[in-house]
C-alpha cells in the first residue's frame, strides 16, 4: 500500500487536489496496480525474445529520393517574395 504522504506528493506533482476519501481510494488502487507489477516480475522470461514492434508487416511506401526536388537556393528564387533572406508569406492574422 502507498502511504498518504506519497499520494499527496504524487497529487502535487500532477497538480490535482484530492479529498481525504480520494487519497484513500488512490492509495488502495495504486497499491493494487503495483502488486500486479510485482506478480508480473515473477514470470520467467529468460527464453522470450525481445520485441521491437507490434508486427512483422512491412510498409509499401516508396523510398525517398531527391529526384525532381529543388535545393534551397532554387526554392528561394522560385518563391514570389523574399525579404532579408527570408521567404515572405501573407499574414495569418490581420
PDB file as gemmi writes it, atoms N, CA and C in Angstrom:
CRYST1    1.000    1.000    1.000  90.00  90.00  90.00 P 1                      
ATOM      1  N   UNK A   1       0.847  -1.190   0.000  1.00  0.00           N  
ATOM      2  CA  UNK A   1       0.000   0.000   0.000  1.00  0.00           C  
ATOM      3  C   UNK A   1       0.887   1.247   0.000  1.00  0.00           C  
ATOM      4  N   UNK A   2       0.436   2.254  -0.652  1.00  0.00           N  
ATOM      5  CA  UNK A   2       1.192   3.501  -0.761  1.00  0.00           C  
ATOM      6  C   UNK A   2       0.753   4.437   0.367  1.00  0.00           C  
ATOM      7  N   UNK A   3       1.713   5.108   0.970  1.00  0.00           N  
ATOM      8  CA  UNK A   3       1.404   5.984   2.098  1.00  0.00           C  
ATOM      9  C   UNK A   3       0.680   7.247   1.640  1.00  0.00           C  
ATOM     10  N   UNK A   4      -0.002   7.874   2.609  1.00  0.00           N  
ATOM     11  CA  UNK A   4      -0.703   9.132   2.305  1.00  0.00           C  
ATOM     12  C   UNK A   4       0.291  10.209   1.874  1.00  0.00           C  
ATOM     13  N   UNK A   5       1.475  10.190   2.462  1.00  0.00           N  
ATOM     14  CA  UNK A   5       2.496  11.168   2.114  1.00  0.00           C  
ATOM     15  C   UNK A   5       2.872  11.024   0.634  1.00  0.00           C  
ATOM     16  N   UNK A   6       3.032   9.773   0.181  1.00  0.00           N  
ATOM     17  CA  UNK A   6       3.368   9.532  -1.231  1.00  0.00           C  
ATOM     18  C   UNK A   6       2.225   9.951  -2.153  1.00  0.00           C  
ATOM     19  N   UNK A   7       0.997   9.670  -1.738  1.00  0.00           N  
ATOM     20  CA  UNK A   7      -0.169  10.071  -2.545  1.00  0.00           C  
ATOM     21  C   UNK A   7      -0.230  11.588  -2.652  1.00  0.00           C  
ATOM     22  N   UNK A   8      -0.005  12.287  -1.554  1.00  0.00           N  
ATOM     23  CA  UNK A   8      -0.027  13.753  -1.580  1.00  0.00           C  
ATOM     24  C   UNK A   8       1.086  14.292  -2.481  1.00  0.00           C  
ATOM     25  N   UNK A   9       2.250  13.647  -2.439  1.00  0.00           N  
ATOM     26  CA  UNK A   9       3.368  14.058  -3.289  1.00  0.00           C  
ATOM     27  C   UNK A   9       3.013  13.862  -4.764  1.00  0.00           C  
ATOM     28  N   UNK A  10       2.443  12.700  -5.093  1.00  0.00           N  
ATOM     29  CA  UNK A  10       2.041  12.432  -6.483  1.00  0.00           C  
ATOM     30  C   UNK A  10       0.956  13.402  -6.941  1.00  0.00           C  
ATOM     31  N   UNK A  11       0.022  13.727  -6.057  1.00  0.00           N  
ATOM     32  CA  UNK A  11      -1.037  14.680  -6.398  1.00  0.00           C  
ATOM     33  C   UNK A  11      -0.446  16.061  -6.665  1.00  0.00           C  
ATOM     34  N   UNK A  12       0.527  16.449  -5.866  1.00  0.00           N  
ATOM     35  CA  UNK A  12       1.175  17.752  -6.063  1.00  0.00           C  
ATOM     36  C   UNK A  12       1.925  17.770  -7.390  1.00  0.00           C  
ATOM     37  N   UNK A  13       2.627  16.691  -7.716  1.00  0.00           N  
ATOM     38  CA  UNK A  13       3.335  16.613  -8.997  1.00  0.00           C  
ATOM     39  C   UNK A  13       2.365  16.660 -10.171  1.00  0.00           C  
ATOM     40  N   UNK A  14       1.182  16.059  -9.975  1.00  0.00           N  
ATOM     41  CA  UNK A  14       0.178  16.020 -11.034  1.00  0.00           C  
ATOM     42  C   UNK A  14      -0.694  17.278 -11.059  1.00  0.00           C  
ATOM     43  N   UNK A  15      -0.472  18.127 -10.069  1.00  0.00           N  
ATOM     44  CA  UNK A  15      -1.248  19.360  -9.917  1.00  0.00           C  
ATOM     45  C   UNK A  15      -2.752  19.095  -9.831  1.00  0.00           C  
ATOM     46  N   UNK A  16      -3.103  18.094  -8.997  1.00  0.00           N  
ATOM     47  CA  UNK A  16      -4.511  17.812  -8.737  1.00  0.00           C  
ATOM     48  C   UNK A  16      -4.756  17.879  -7.241  1.00  0.00           C  
ATOM     49  N   UNK A  17      -5.947  18.265  -6.896  1.00  0.00           N  
ATOM     50  CA  UNK A  17      -6.340  18.310  -5.485  1.00  0.00           C  
ATOM     51  C   UNK A  17      -7.186  17.087  -5.180  1.00  0.00           C  
ATOM     52  N   UNK A  18      -6.875  16.432  -4.059  1.00  0.00           N  
ATOM     53  CA  UNK A  18      -7.598  15.226  -3.668  1.00  0.00           C  
ATOM     54  C   UNK A  18      -8.241  15.421  -2.305  1.00  0.00           C  
ATOM     55  N   UNK A  19      -9.432  14.890  -2.169  1.00  0.00           N  
ATOM     56  CA  UNK A  19     -10.079  14.869  -0.852  1.00  0.00           C  
ATOM     57  C   UNK A  19      -9.494  13.696  -0.064  1.00  0.00           C  
ATOM     58  N   UNK A  20      -9.821  13.619   1.220  1.00  0.00           N  
ATOM     59  CA  UNK A  20      -9.344  12.505   2.058  1.00  0.00           C  
ATOM     60  C   UNK A  20      -9.827  11.170   1.497  1.00  0.00           C  
ATOM     61  N   UNK A  21     -11.073  11.136   1.047  1.00  0.00           N  
ATOM     62  CA  UNK A  21     -11.642   9.893   0.505  1.00  0.00           C  
ATOM     63  C   UNK A  21     -10.904   9.493  -0.772  1.00  0.00           C  
ATOM     64  N   UNK A  22     -10.608  10.472  -1.636  1.00  0.00           N  
ATOM     65  CA  UNK A  22      -9.877  10.191  -2.869  1.00  0.00           C  
ATOM     66  C   UNK A  22      -8.454   9.710  -2.571  1.00  0.00           C  
ATOM     67  N   UNK A  23      -7.818  10.288  -1.562  1.00  0.00           N  
ATOM     68  CA  UNK A  23      -6.479   9.849  -1.179  1.00  0.00           C  
ATOM     69  C   UNK A  23      -6.489   8.383  -0.778  1.00  0.00           C  
ATOM     70  N   UNK A  24      -7.483   7.992   0.023  1.00  0.00           N  
ATOM     71  CA  UNK A  24      -7.604   6.593   0.452  1.00  0.00           C  
ATOM     72  C   UNK A  24      -7.834   5.685  -0.752  1.00  0.00           C  
ATOM     73  N   UNK A  25      -8.722   6.120  -1.654  1.00  0.00           N  
ATOM     74  CA  UNK A  25      -9.048   5.329  -2.833  1.00  0.00           C  
ATOM     75  C   UNK A  25      -7.830   5.159  -3.740  1.00  0.00           C  
ATOM     76  N   UNK A  26      -7.115   6.272  -3.988  1.00  0.00           N  
ATOM     77  CA  UNK A  26      -5.922   6.204  -4.832  1.00  0.00           C  
ATOM     78  C   UNK A  26      -4.842   5.348  -4.200  1.00  0.00           C  
ATOM     79  N   UNK A  27      -4.698   5.459  -2.901  1.00  0.00           N  
ATOM     80  CA  UNK A  27      -3.701   4.656  -2.198  1.00  0.00           C  
ATOM     81  C   UNK A  27      -3.986   3.173  -2.402  1.00  0.00           C  
ATOM     82  N   UNK A  28      -5.244   2.803  -2.265  1.00  0.00           N  
ATOM     83  CA  UNK A  28      -5.644   1.405  -2.453  1.00  0.00           C  
ATOM     84  C   UNK A  28      -5.452   0.971  -3.906  1.00  0.00           C  
ATOM     85  N   UNK A  29      -5.929   1.793  -4.842  1.00  0.00           N  
ATOM     86  CA  UNK A  29      -5.847   1.452  -6.269  1.00  0.00           C  
ATOM     87  C   UNK A  29      -4.401   1.338  -6.741  1.00  0.00           C  
ATOM     88  N   UNK A  30      -3.570   2.294  -6.385  1.00  0.00           N  
ATOM     89  CA  UNK A  30      -2.168   2.252  -6.799  1.00  0.00           C  
ATOM     90  C   UNK A  30      -1.442   1.076  -6.163  1.00  0.00           C  
ATOM     91  N   UNK A  31      -1.812   0.746  -4.936  1.00  0.00           N  
ATOM     92  CA  UNK A  31      -1.231  -0.422  -4.276  1.00  0.00           C  
ATOM     93  C   UNK A  31      -1.539  -1.699  -5.046  1.00  0.00           C  
ATOM     94  N   UNK A  32      -2.779  -1.815  -5.538  1.00  0.00           N  
ATOM     95  CA  UNK A  32      -3.174  -2.995  -6.320  1.00  0.00           C  
ATOM     96  C   UNK A  32      -2.414  -3.044  -7.648  1.00  0.00           C  
ATOM     97  N   UNK A  33      -2.254  -1.901  -8.281  1.00  0.00           N  
ATOM     98  CA  UNK A  33      -1.529  -1.841  -9.554  1.00  0.00           C  
ATOM     99  C   UNK A  33      -0.082  -2.271  -9.358  1.00  0.00           C  
ATOM    100  N   UNK A  34       0.565  -1.727  -8.331  1.00  0.00           N  
ATOM    101  CA  UNK A  34       1.962  -2.095  -8.065  1.00  0.00           C  
ATOM    102  C   UNK A  34       2.097  -3.565  -7.682  1.00  0.00           C  
ATOM    103  N   UNK A  35       1.108  -4.113  -6.987  1.00  0.00           N  
ATOM    104  CA  UNK A  35       1.127  -5.539  -6.642  1.00  0.00           C  
ATOM    105  C   UNK A  35       1.048  -6.384  -7.912  1.00  0.00           C  
ATOM    106  N   UNK A  36       0.278  -5.921  -8.885  1.00  0.00           N  
ATOM    107  CA  UNK A  36       0.186  -6.635 -10.153  1.00  0.00           C  
ATOM    108  C   UNK A  36       1.541  -6.643 -10.858  1.00  0.00           C  
ATOM    109  N   UNK A  37       2.264  -5.529 -10.824  1.00  0.00           N  
ATOM    110  CA  UNK A  37       3.596  -5.493 -11.425  1.00  0.00           C  
ATOM    111  C   UNK A  37       4.545  -6.447 -10.704  1.00  0.00           C  
ATOM    112  N   UNK A  38       4.425  -6.539  -9.389  1.00  0.00           N  
ATOM    113  CA  UNK A  38       5.249  -7.495  -8.642  1.00  0.00           C  
ATOM    114  C   UNK A  38       4.943  -8.918  -9.095  1.00  0.00           C  
ATOM    115  N   UNK A  39       3.666  -9.194  -9.358  1.00  0.00           N  
ATOM    116  CA  UNK A  39       3.251 -10.508  -9.840  1.00  0.00           C  
ATOM    117  C   UNK A  39       3.864 -10.782 -11.221  1.00  0.00           C  
ATOM    118  N   UNK A  40       3.888  -9.767 -12.083  1.00  0.00           N  
ATOM    119  CA  UNK A  40       4.461  -9.927 -13.423  1.00  0.00           C  
ATOM    120  C   UNK A  40       5.966 -10.168 -13.370  1.00  0.00           C  
ATOM    121  N   UNK A  41       6.634  -9.614 -12.361  1.00  0.00           N  
ATOM    122  CA  UNK A  41       8.080  -9.809 -12.227  1.00  0.00           C  
ATOM    123  C   UNK A  41       8.435 -11.273 -12.005  1.00  0.00           C  
ATOM    124  N   UNK A  42       7.494 -12.069 -11.496  1.00  0.00           N  
ATOM    125  CA  UNK A  42       7.741 -13.470 -11.197  1.00  0.00           C  
ATOM    126  C   UNK A  42       7.688 -14.353 -12.450  1.00  0.00           C  
ATOM    127  N   UNK A  43       7.186 -13.831 -13.558  1.00  0.00           N  
ATOM    128  CA  UNK A  43       7.075 -14.609 -14.793  1.00  0.00           C  
ATOM    129  C   UNK A  43       8.468 -14.830 -15.378  1.00  0.00           C  
ATOM    130  N   UNK A  44       8.753 -16.077 -15.742  1.00  0.00           N  
ATOM    131  CA  UNK A  44      10.057 -16.406 -16.328  1.00  0.00           C  
ATOM    132  C   UNK A  44      10.073 -15.989 -17.795  1.00  0.00           C  
ATOM    133  N   UNK A  45      10.906 -15.008 -18.125  1.00  0.00           N  
ATOM    134  CA  UNK A  45      11.009 -14.511 -19.497  1.00  0.00           C  
ATOM    135  C   UNK A  45      12.388 -14.767 -20.088  1.00  0.00           C  
ATOM    136  N   UNK A  46      13.146 -15.681 -19.493  1.00  0.00           N  
ATOM    137  CA  UNK A  46      14.521 -15.912 -19.949  1.00  0.00           C  
ATOM    138  C   UNK A  46      14.581 -16.457 -21.373  1.00  0.00           C  
ATOM    139  N   UNK A  47      13.545 -17.180 -21.813  1.00  0.00           N  
ATOM    140  CA  UNK A  47      13.563 -17.741 -23.166  1.00  0.00           C  
ATOM    141  C   UNK A  47      12.760 -16.905 -24.159  1.00  0.00           C  
ATOM    142  N   UNK A  48      12.265 -15.777 -23.722  1.00  0.00           N  
ATOM    143  CA  UNK A  48      11.464 -14.915 -24.593  1.00  0.00           C  
ATOM    144  C   UNK A  48      12.363 -13.936 -25.323  1.00  0.00           C  
ATOM    145  N   UNK A  49      12.181 -13.859 -26.648  1.00  0.00           N  
ATOM    146  CA  UNK A  49      12.968 -12.930 -27.446  1.00  0.00           C  
ATOM    147  C   UNK A  49      12.388 -11.519 -27.312  1.00  0.00           C  
ATOM    148  N   UNK A  50      13.250 -10.501 -27.253  1.00  0.00           N  
ATOM    149  CA  UNK A  50      12.757  -9.121 -27.169  1.00  0.00           C  
ATOM    150  C   UNK A  50      11.981  -8.744 -28.425  1.00  0.00           C  
ATOM    151  N   UNK A  51      10.961  -7.947 -28.256  1.00  0.00           N  
ATOM    152  CA  UNK A  51      10.155  -7.468 -29.373  1.00  0.00           C  
ATOM    153  C   UNK A  51      10.473  -5.998 -29.617  1.00  0.00           C  
ATOM    154  N   UNK A  52      10.560  -5.634 -30.873  1.00  0.00           N  
ATOM    155  CA  UNK A  52      10.831  -4.232 -31.204  1.00  0.00           C  
ATOM    156  C   UNK A  52       9.627  -3.558 -31.824  1.00  0.00           C  
ATOM    157  N   UNK A  53       8.571  -4.287 -32.084  1.00  0.00           N  
ATOM    158  CA  UNK A  53       7.389  -3.704 -32.701  1.00  0.00           C  
ATOM    159  C   UNK A  53       6.207  -4.629 -32.534  1.00  0.00           C  
ATOM    160  N   UNK A  54       5.065  -4.195 -33.024  1.00  0.00           N  
ATOM    161  CA  UNK A  54       3.851  -4.971 -32.842  1.00  0.00           C  
ATOM    162  C   UNK A  54       3.628  -6.042 -33.889  1.00  0.00           C  
ATOM    163  N   UNK A  55       4.266  -5.914 -35.049  1.00  0.00           N  
ATOM    164  CA  UNK A  55       4.042  -6.911 -36.094  1.00  0.00           C  
ATOM    165  C   UNK A  55       5.235  -6.955 -37.038  1.00  0.00           C  
ATOM    166  N   UNK A  56       5.184  -7.904 -37.949  1.00  0.00           N  
ATOM    167  CA  UNK A  56       6.249  -8.056 -38.927  1.00  0.00           C  
ATOM    168  C   UNK A  56       5.827  -7.528 -40.299  1.00  0.00           C  
ATOM    169  N   UNK A  57       4.734  -6.778 -40.348  1.00  0.00           N  
ATOM    170  CA  UNK A  57       4.233  -6.222 -41.603  1.00  0.00           C  
ATOM    171  C   UNK A  57       5.173  -5.118 -42.079  1.00  0.00           C  
ATOM    172  N   UNK A  58       5.516  -5.151 -43.342  1.00  0.00           N  
ATOM    173  CA  UNK A  58       6.364  -4.118 -43.924  1.00  0.00           C  
ATOM    174  C   UNK A  58       5.504  -3.131 -44.688  1.00  0.00           C  
ATOM    175  N   UNK A  59       5.874  -1.867 -44.646  1.00  0.00           N  
ATOM    176  CA  UNK A  59       5.108  -0.864 -45.373  1.00  0.00           C  
ATOM    177  C   UNK A  59       5.447  -0.911 -46.854  1.00  0.00           C  
ATOM    178  N   UNK A  60       4.507  -0.476 -47.659  1.00  0.00           N  
ATOM    179  CA  UNK A  60       4.714  -0.469 -49.103  1.00  0.00           C  
ATOM    180  C   UNK A  60       4.775   0.986 -49.559  1.00  0.00           C  
ATOM    181  N   UNK A  61       5.672   1.739 -48.963  1.00  0.00           N  
ATOM    182  CA  UNK A  61       5.816   3.150 -49.258  1.00  0.00           C  
ATOM    183  C   UNK A  61       7.074   3.329 -50.094  1.00  0.00           C  
ATOM    184  N   UNK A  62       7.005   4.228 -51.052  1.00  0.00           N  
ATOM    185  CA  UNK A  62       8.167   4.461 -51.906  1.00  0.00           C  
ATOM    186  C   UNK A  62       9.318   5.000 -51.064  1.00  0.00           C  
ATOM    187  N   UNK A  63      10.512   4.750 -51.509  1.00  0.00           N  
ATOM    188  CA  UNK A  63      11.669   5.286 -50.803  1.00  0.00           C  
ATOM    189  C   UNK A  63      11.863   6.754 -51.177  1.00  0.00           C  
ATOM    190  N   UNK A  64      12.405   7.513 -50.284  1.00  0.00           N  
ATOM    191  CA  UNK A  64      12.645   8.933 -50.537  1.00  0.00           C  
ATOM    192  C   UNK A  64      13.764   9.107 -51.547  1.00  0.00           C  
ATOM    193  N   UNK A  65      13.552  10.018 -52.464  1.00  0.00           N  
ATOM    194  CA  UNK A  65      14.601  10.361 -53.426  1.00  0.00           C  
ATOM    195  C   UNK A  65      14.621  11.866 -53.595  1.00  0.00           C  
ATOM    196  N   UNK A  66      15.695  12.386 -54.117  1.00  0.00           N  
ATOM    197  CA  UNK A  66      15.791  13.819 -54.381  1.00  0.00           C  
ATOM    198  C   UNK A  66      15.389  14.155 -55.813  1.00  0.00           C  
ATOM    199  N   UNK A  67      14.939  13.166 -56.542  1.00  0.00           N  
ATOM    200  CA  UNK A  67      14.582  13.357 -57.942  1.00  0.00           C  
ATOM    201  C   UNK A  67      13.442  14.363 -58.084  1.00  0.00           C  
ATOM    202  N   UNK A  68      13.674  15.398 -58.895  1.00  0.00           N  
ATOM    203  CA  UNK A  68      12.640  16.390 -59.165  1.00  0.00           C  
ATOM    204  C   UNK A  68      12.442  17.416 -58.061  1.00  0.00           C  
ATOM    205  N   UNK A  69      13.283  17.416 -57.050  1.00  0.00           N  
ATOM    206  CA  UNK A  69      13.143  18.373 -55.948  1.00  0.00           C  
ATOM    207  C   UNK A  69      14.114  19.527 -56.131  1.00  0.00           C  
ATOM    208  N   UNK A  70      13.707  20.689 -55.637  1.00  0.00           N  
ATOM    209  CA  UNK A  70      14.571  21.870 -55.701  1.00  0.00           C  
ATOM    210  C   UNK A  70      15.499  21.876 -54.492  1.00  0.00           C  
ATOM    211  N   UNK A  71      16.675  22.451 -54.676  1.00  0.00           N  
ATOM    212  CA  UNK A  71      17.507  22.678 -53.498  1.00  0.00           C  
ATOM    213  C   UNK A  71      17.057  23.997 -52.865  1.00  0.00           C  
ATOM    214  N   UNK A  72      17.640  24.377 -51.746  1.00  0.00           N  
ATOM    215  CA  UNK A  72      17.207  25.575 -51.024  1.00  0.00           C  
ATOM    216  C   UNK A  72      17.277  26.841 -51.849  1.00  0.00           C  
ATOM    217  N   UNK A  73      18.371  27.014 -52.578  1.00  0.00           N  
ATOM    218  CA  UNK A  73      18.540  28.235 -53.381  1.00  0.00           C  
ATOM    219  C   UNK A  73      17.513  28.300 -54.506  1.00  0.00           C  
ATOM    220  N   UNK A  74      17.261  27.194 -55.161  1.00  0.00           N  
ATOM    221  CA  UNK A  74      16.254  27.158 -56.227  1.00  0.00           C  
ATOM    222  C   UNK A  74      14.870  27.490 -55.681  1.00  0.00           C  
ATOM    223  N   UNK A  75      14.554  26.976 -54.501  1.00  0.00           N  
ATOM    224  CA  UNK A  75      13.255  27.237 -53.889  1.00  0.00           C  
ATOM    225  C   UNK A  75      13.115  28.721 -53.549  1.00  0.00           C  
ATOM    226  N   UNK A  76      14.190  29.329 -53.025  1.00  0.00           N  
ATOM    227  CA  UNK A  76      14.130  30.759 -52.691  1.00  0.00           C  
ATOM    228  C   UNK A  76      13.925  31.599 -53.945  1.00  0.00           C  
ATOM    229  N   UNK A  77      14.598  31.253 -55.041  1.00  0.00           N  
ATOM    230  CA  UNK A  77      14.433  32.008 -56.290  1.00  0.00           C  
ATOM    231  C   UNK A  77      13.028  31.846 -56.857  1.00  0.00           C  
ATOM    232  N   UNK A  78      12.424  30.680 -56.667  1.00  0.00           N  
ATOM    233  CA  UNK A  78      11.095  30.427 -57.211  1.00  0.00           C  
ATOM    234  C   UNK A  78       9.986  31.029 -56.357  1.00  0.00           C  
ATOM    235  N   UNK A  79      10.299  31.416 -55.121  1.00  0.00           N  
ATOM    236  CA  UNK A  79       9.284  31.964 -54.221  1.00  0.00           C  
ATOM    237  C   UNK A  79       8.931  33.377 -54.663  1.00  0.00           C  
ATOM    238  N   UNK A  80       7.643  33.756 -54.607  1.00  0.00           N  
ATOM    239  CA  UNK A  80       7.236  35.055 -55.130  1.00  0.00           C  
ATOM    240  C   UNK A  80       7.874  36.267 -54.445  1.00  0.00           C  
ATOM    241  N   UNK A  81       8.087  36.187 -53.124  1.00  0.00           N  
ATOM    242  CA  UNK A  81       8.606  37.369 -52.441  1.00  0.00           C  
ATOM    243  C   UNK A  81       9.507  36.964 -51.280  1.00  0.00           C  
ATOM    244  N   UNK A  82      10.624  37.663 -51.147  1.00  0.00           N  
ATOM    245  CA  UNK A  82      11.554  37.412 -50.052  1.00  0.00           C  
ATOM    246  C   UNK A  82      12.006  38.744 -49.482  1.00  0.00           C  
ATOM    247  N   UNK A  83      12.378  38.720 -48.195  1.00  0.00           N  
ATOM    248  CA  UNK A  83      12.846  39.949 -47.546  1.00  0.00           C  
ATOM    249  C   UNK A  83      13.972  39.573 -46.595  1.00  0.00           C  
ATOM    250  N   UNK A  84      15.134  40.159 -46.782  1.00  0.00           N  
ATOM    251  CA  UNK A  84      16.311  39.915 -45.942  1.00  0.00           C  
ATOM    252  C   UNK A  84      16.639  38.425 -45.835  1.00  0.00           C  
ATOM    253  N   UNK A  85      16.520  37.712 -46.940  1.00  0.00           N  
ATOM    254  CA  UNK A  85      16.858  36.300 -46.958  1.00  0.00           C  
ATOM    255  C   UNK A  85      15.768  35.368 -46.466  1.00  0.00           C  
ATOM    256  N   UNK A  86      14.628  35.915 -46.027  1.00  0.00           N  
ATOM    257  CA  UNK A  86      13.516  35.096 -45.555  1.00  0.00           C  
ATOM    258  C   UNK A  86      12.399  35.118 -46.578  1.00  0.00           C  
ATOM    259  N   UNK A  87      11.652  34.027 -46.658  1.00  0.00           N  
ATOM    260  CA  UNK A  87      10.519  33.964 -47.565  1.00  0.00           C  
ATOM    261  C   UNK A  87       9.348  34.706 -46.935  1.00  0.00           C  
ATOM    262  N   UNK A  88       8.754  35.607 -47.694  1.00  0.00           N  
ATOM    263  CA  UNK A  88       7.673  36.434 -47.155  1.00  0.00           C  
ATOM    264  C   UNK A  88       6.332  35.785 -47.537  1.00  0.00           C  
ATOM    265  N   UNK A  89       5.526  35.559 -46.521  1.00  0.00           N  
ATOM    266  CA  UNK A  89       4.202  34.940 -46.727  1.00  0.00           C  
ATOM    267  C   UNK A  89       3.133  35.888 -46.201  1.00  0.00           C  
ATOM    268  N   UNK A  90       1.891  35.745 -46.677  1.00  0.00           N  
ATOM    269  CA  UNK A  90       0.815  36.606 -46.172  1.00  0.00           C  
ATOM    270  C   UNK A  90       0.589  36.346 -44.680  1.00  0.00           C  
ATOM    271  N   UNK A  91       0.163  37.352 -43.939  1.00  0.00           N  
ATOM    272  CA  UNK A  91      -0.080  37.167 -42.510  1.00  0.00           C  
ATOM    273  C   UNK A  91      -1.231  36.186 -42.254  1.00  0.00           C  
ATOM    274  N   UNK A  92      -1.118  35.440 -41.175  1.00  0.00           N  
ATOM    275  CA  UNK A  92      -2.173  34.514 -40.803  1.00  0.00           C  
ATOM    276  C   UNK A  92      -3.308  35.276 -40.133  1.00  0.00           C  
ATOM    277  N   UNK A  93      -2.954  36.223 -39.273  1.00  0.00           N  
ATOM    278  CA  UNK A  93      -3.951  37.033 -38.572  1.00  0.00           C  
ATOM    279  C   UNK A  93      -3.777  38.483 -38.989  1.00  0.00           C  
ATOM    280  N   UNK A  94      -4.876  39.152 -39.137  1.00  0.00           N  
ATOM    281  CA  UNK A  94      -4.794  40.570 -39.507  1.00  0.00           C  
ATOM    282  C   UNK A  94      -5.383  41.414 -38.410  1.00  0.00           C  
TER     283      UNK A  94                                                      
END                                                                             
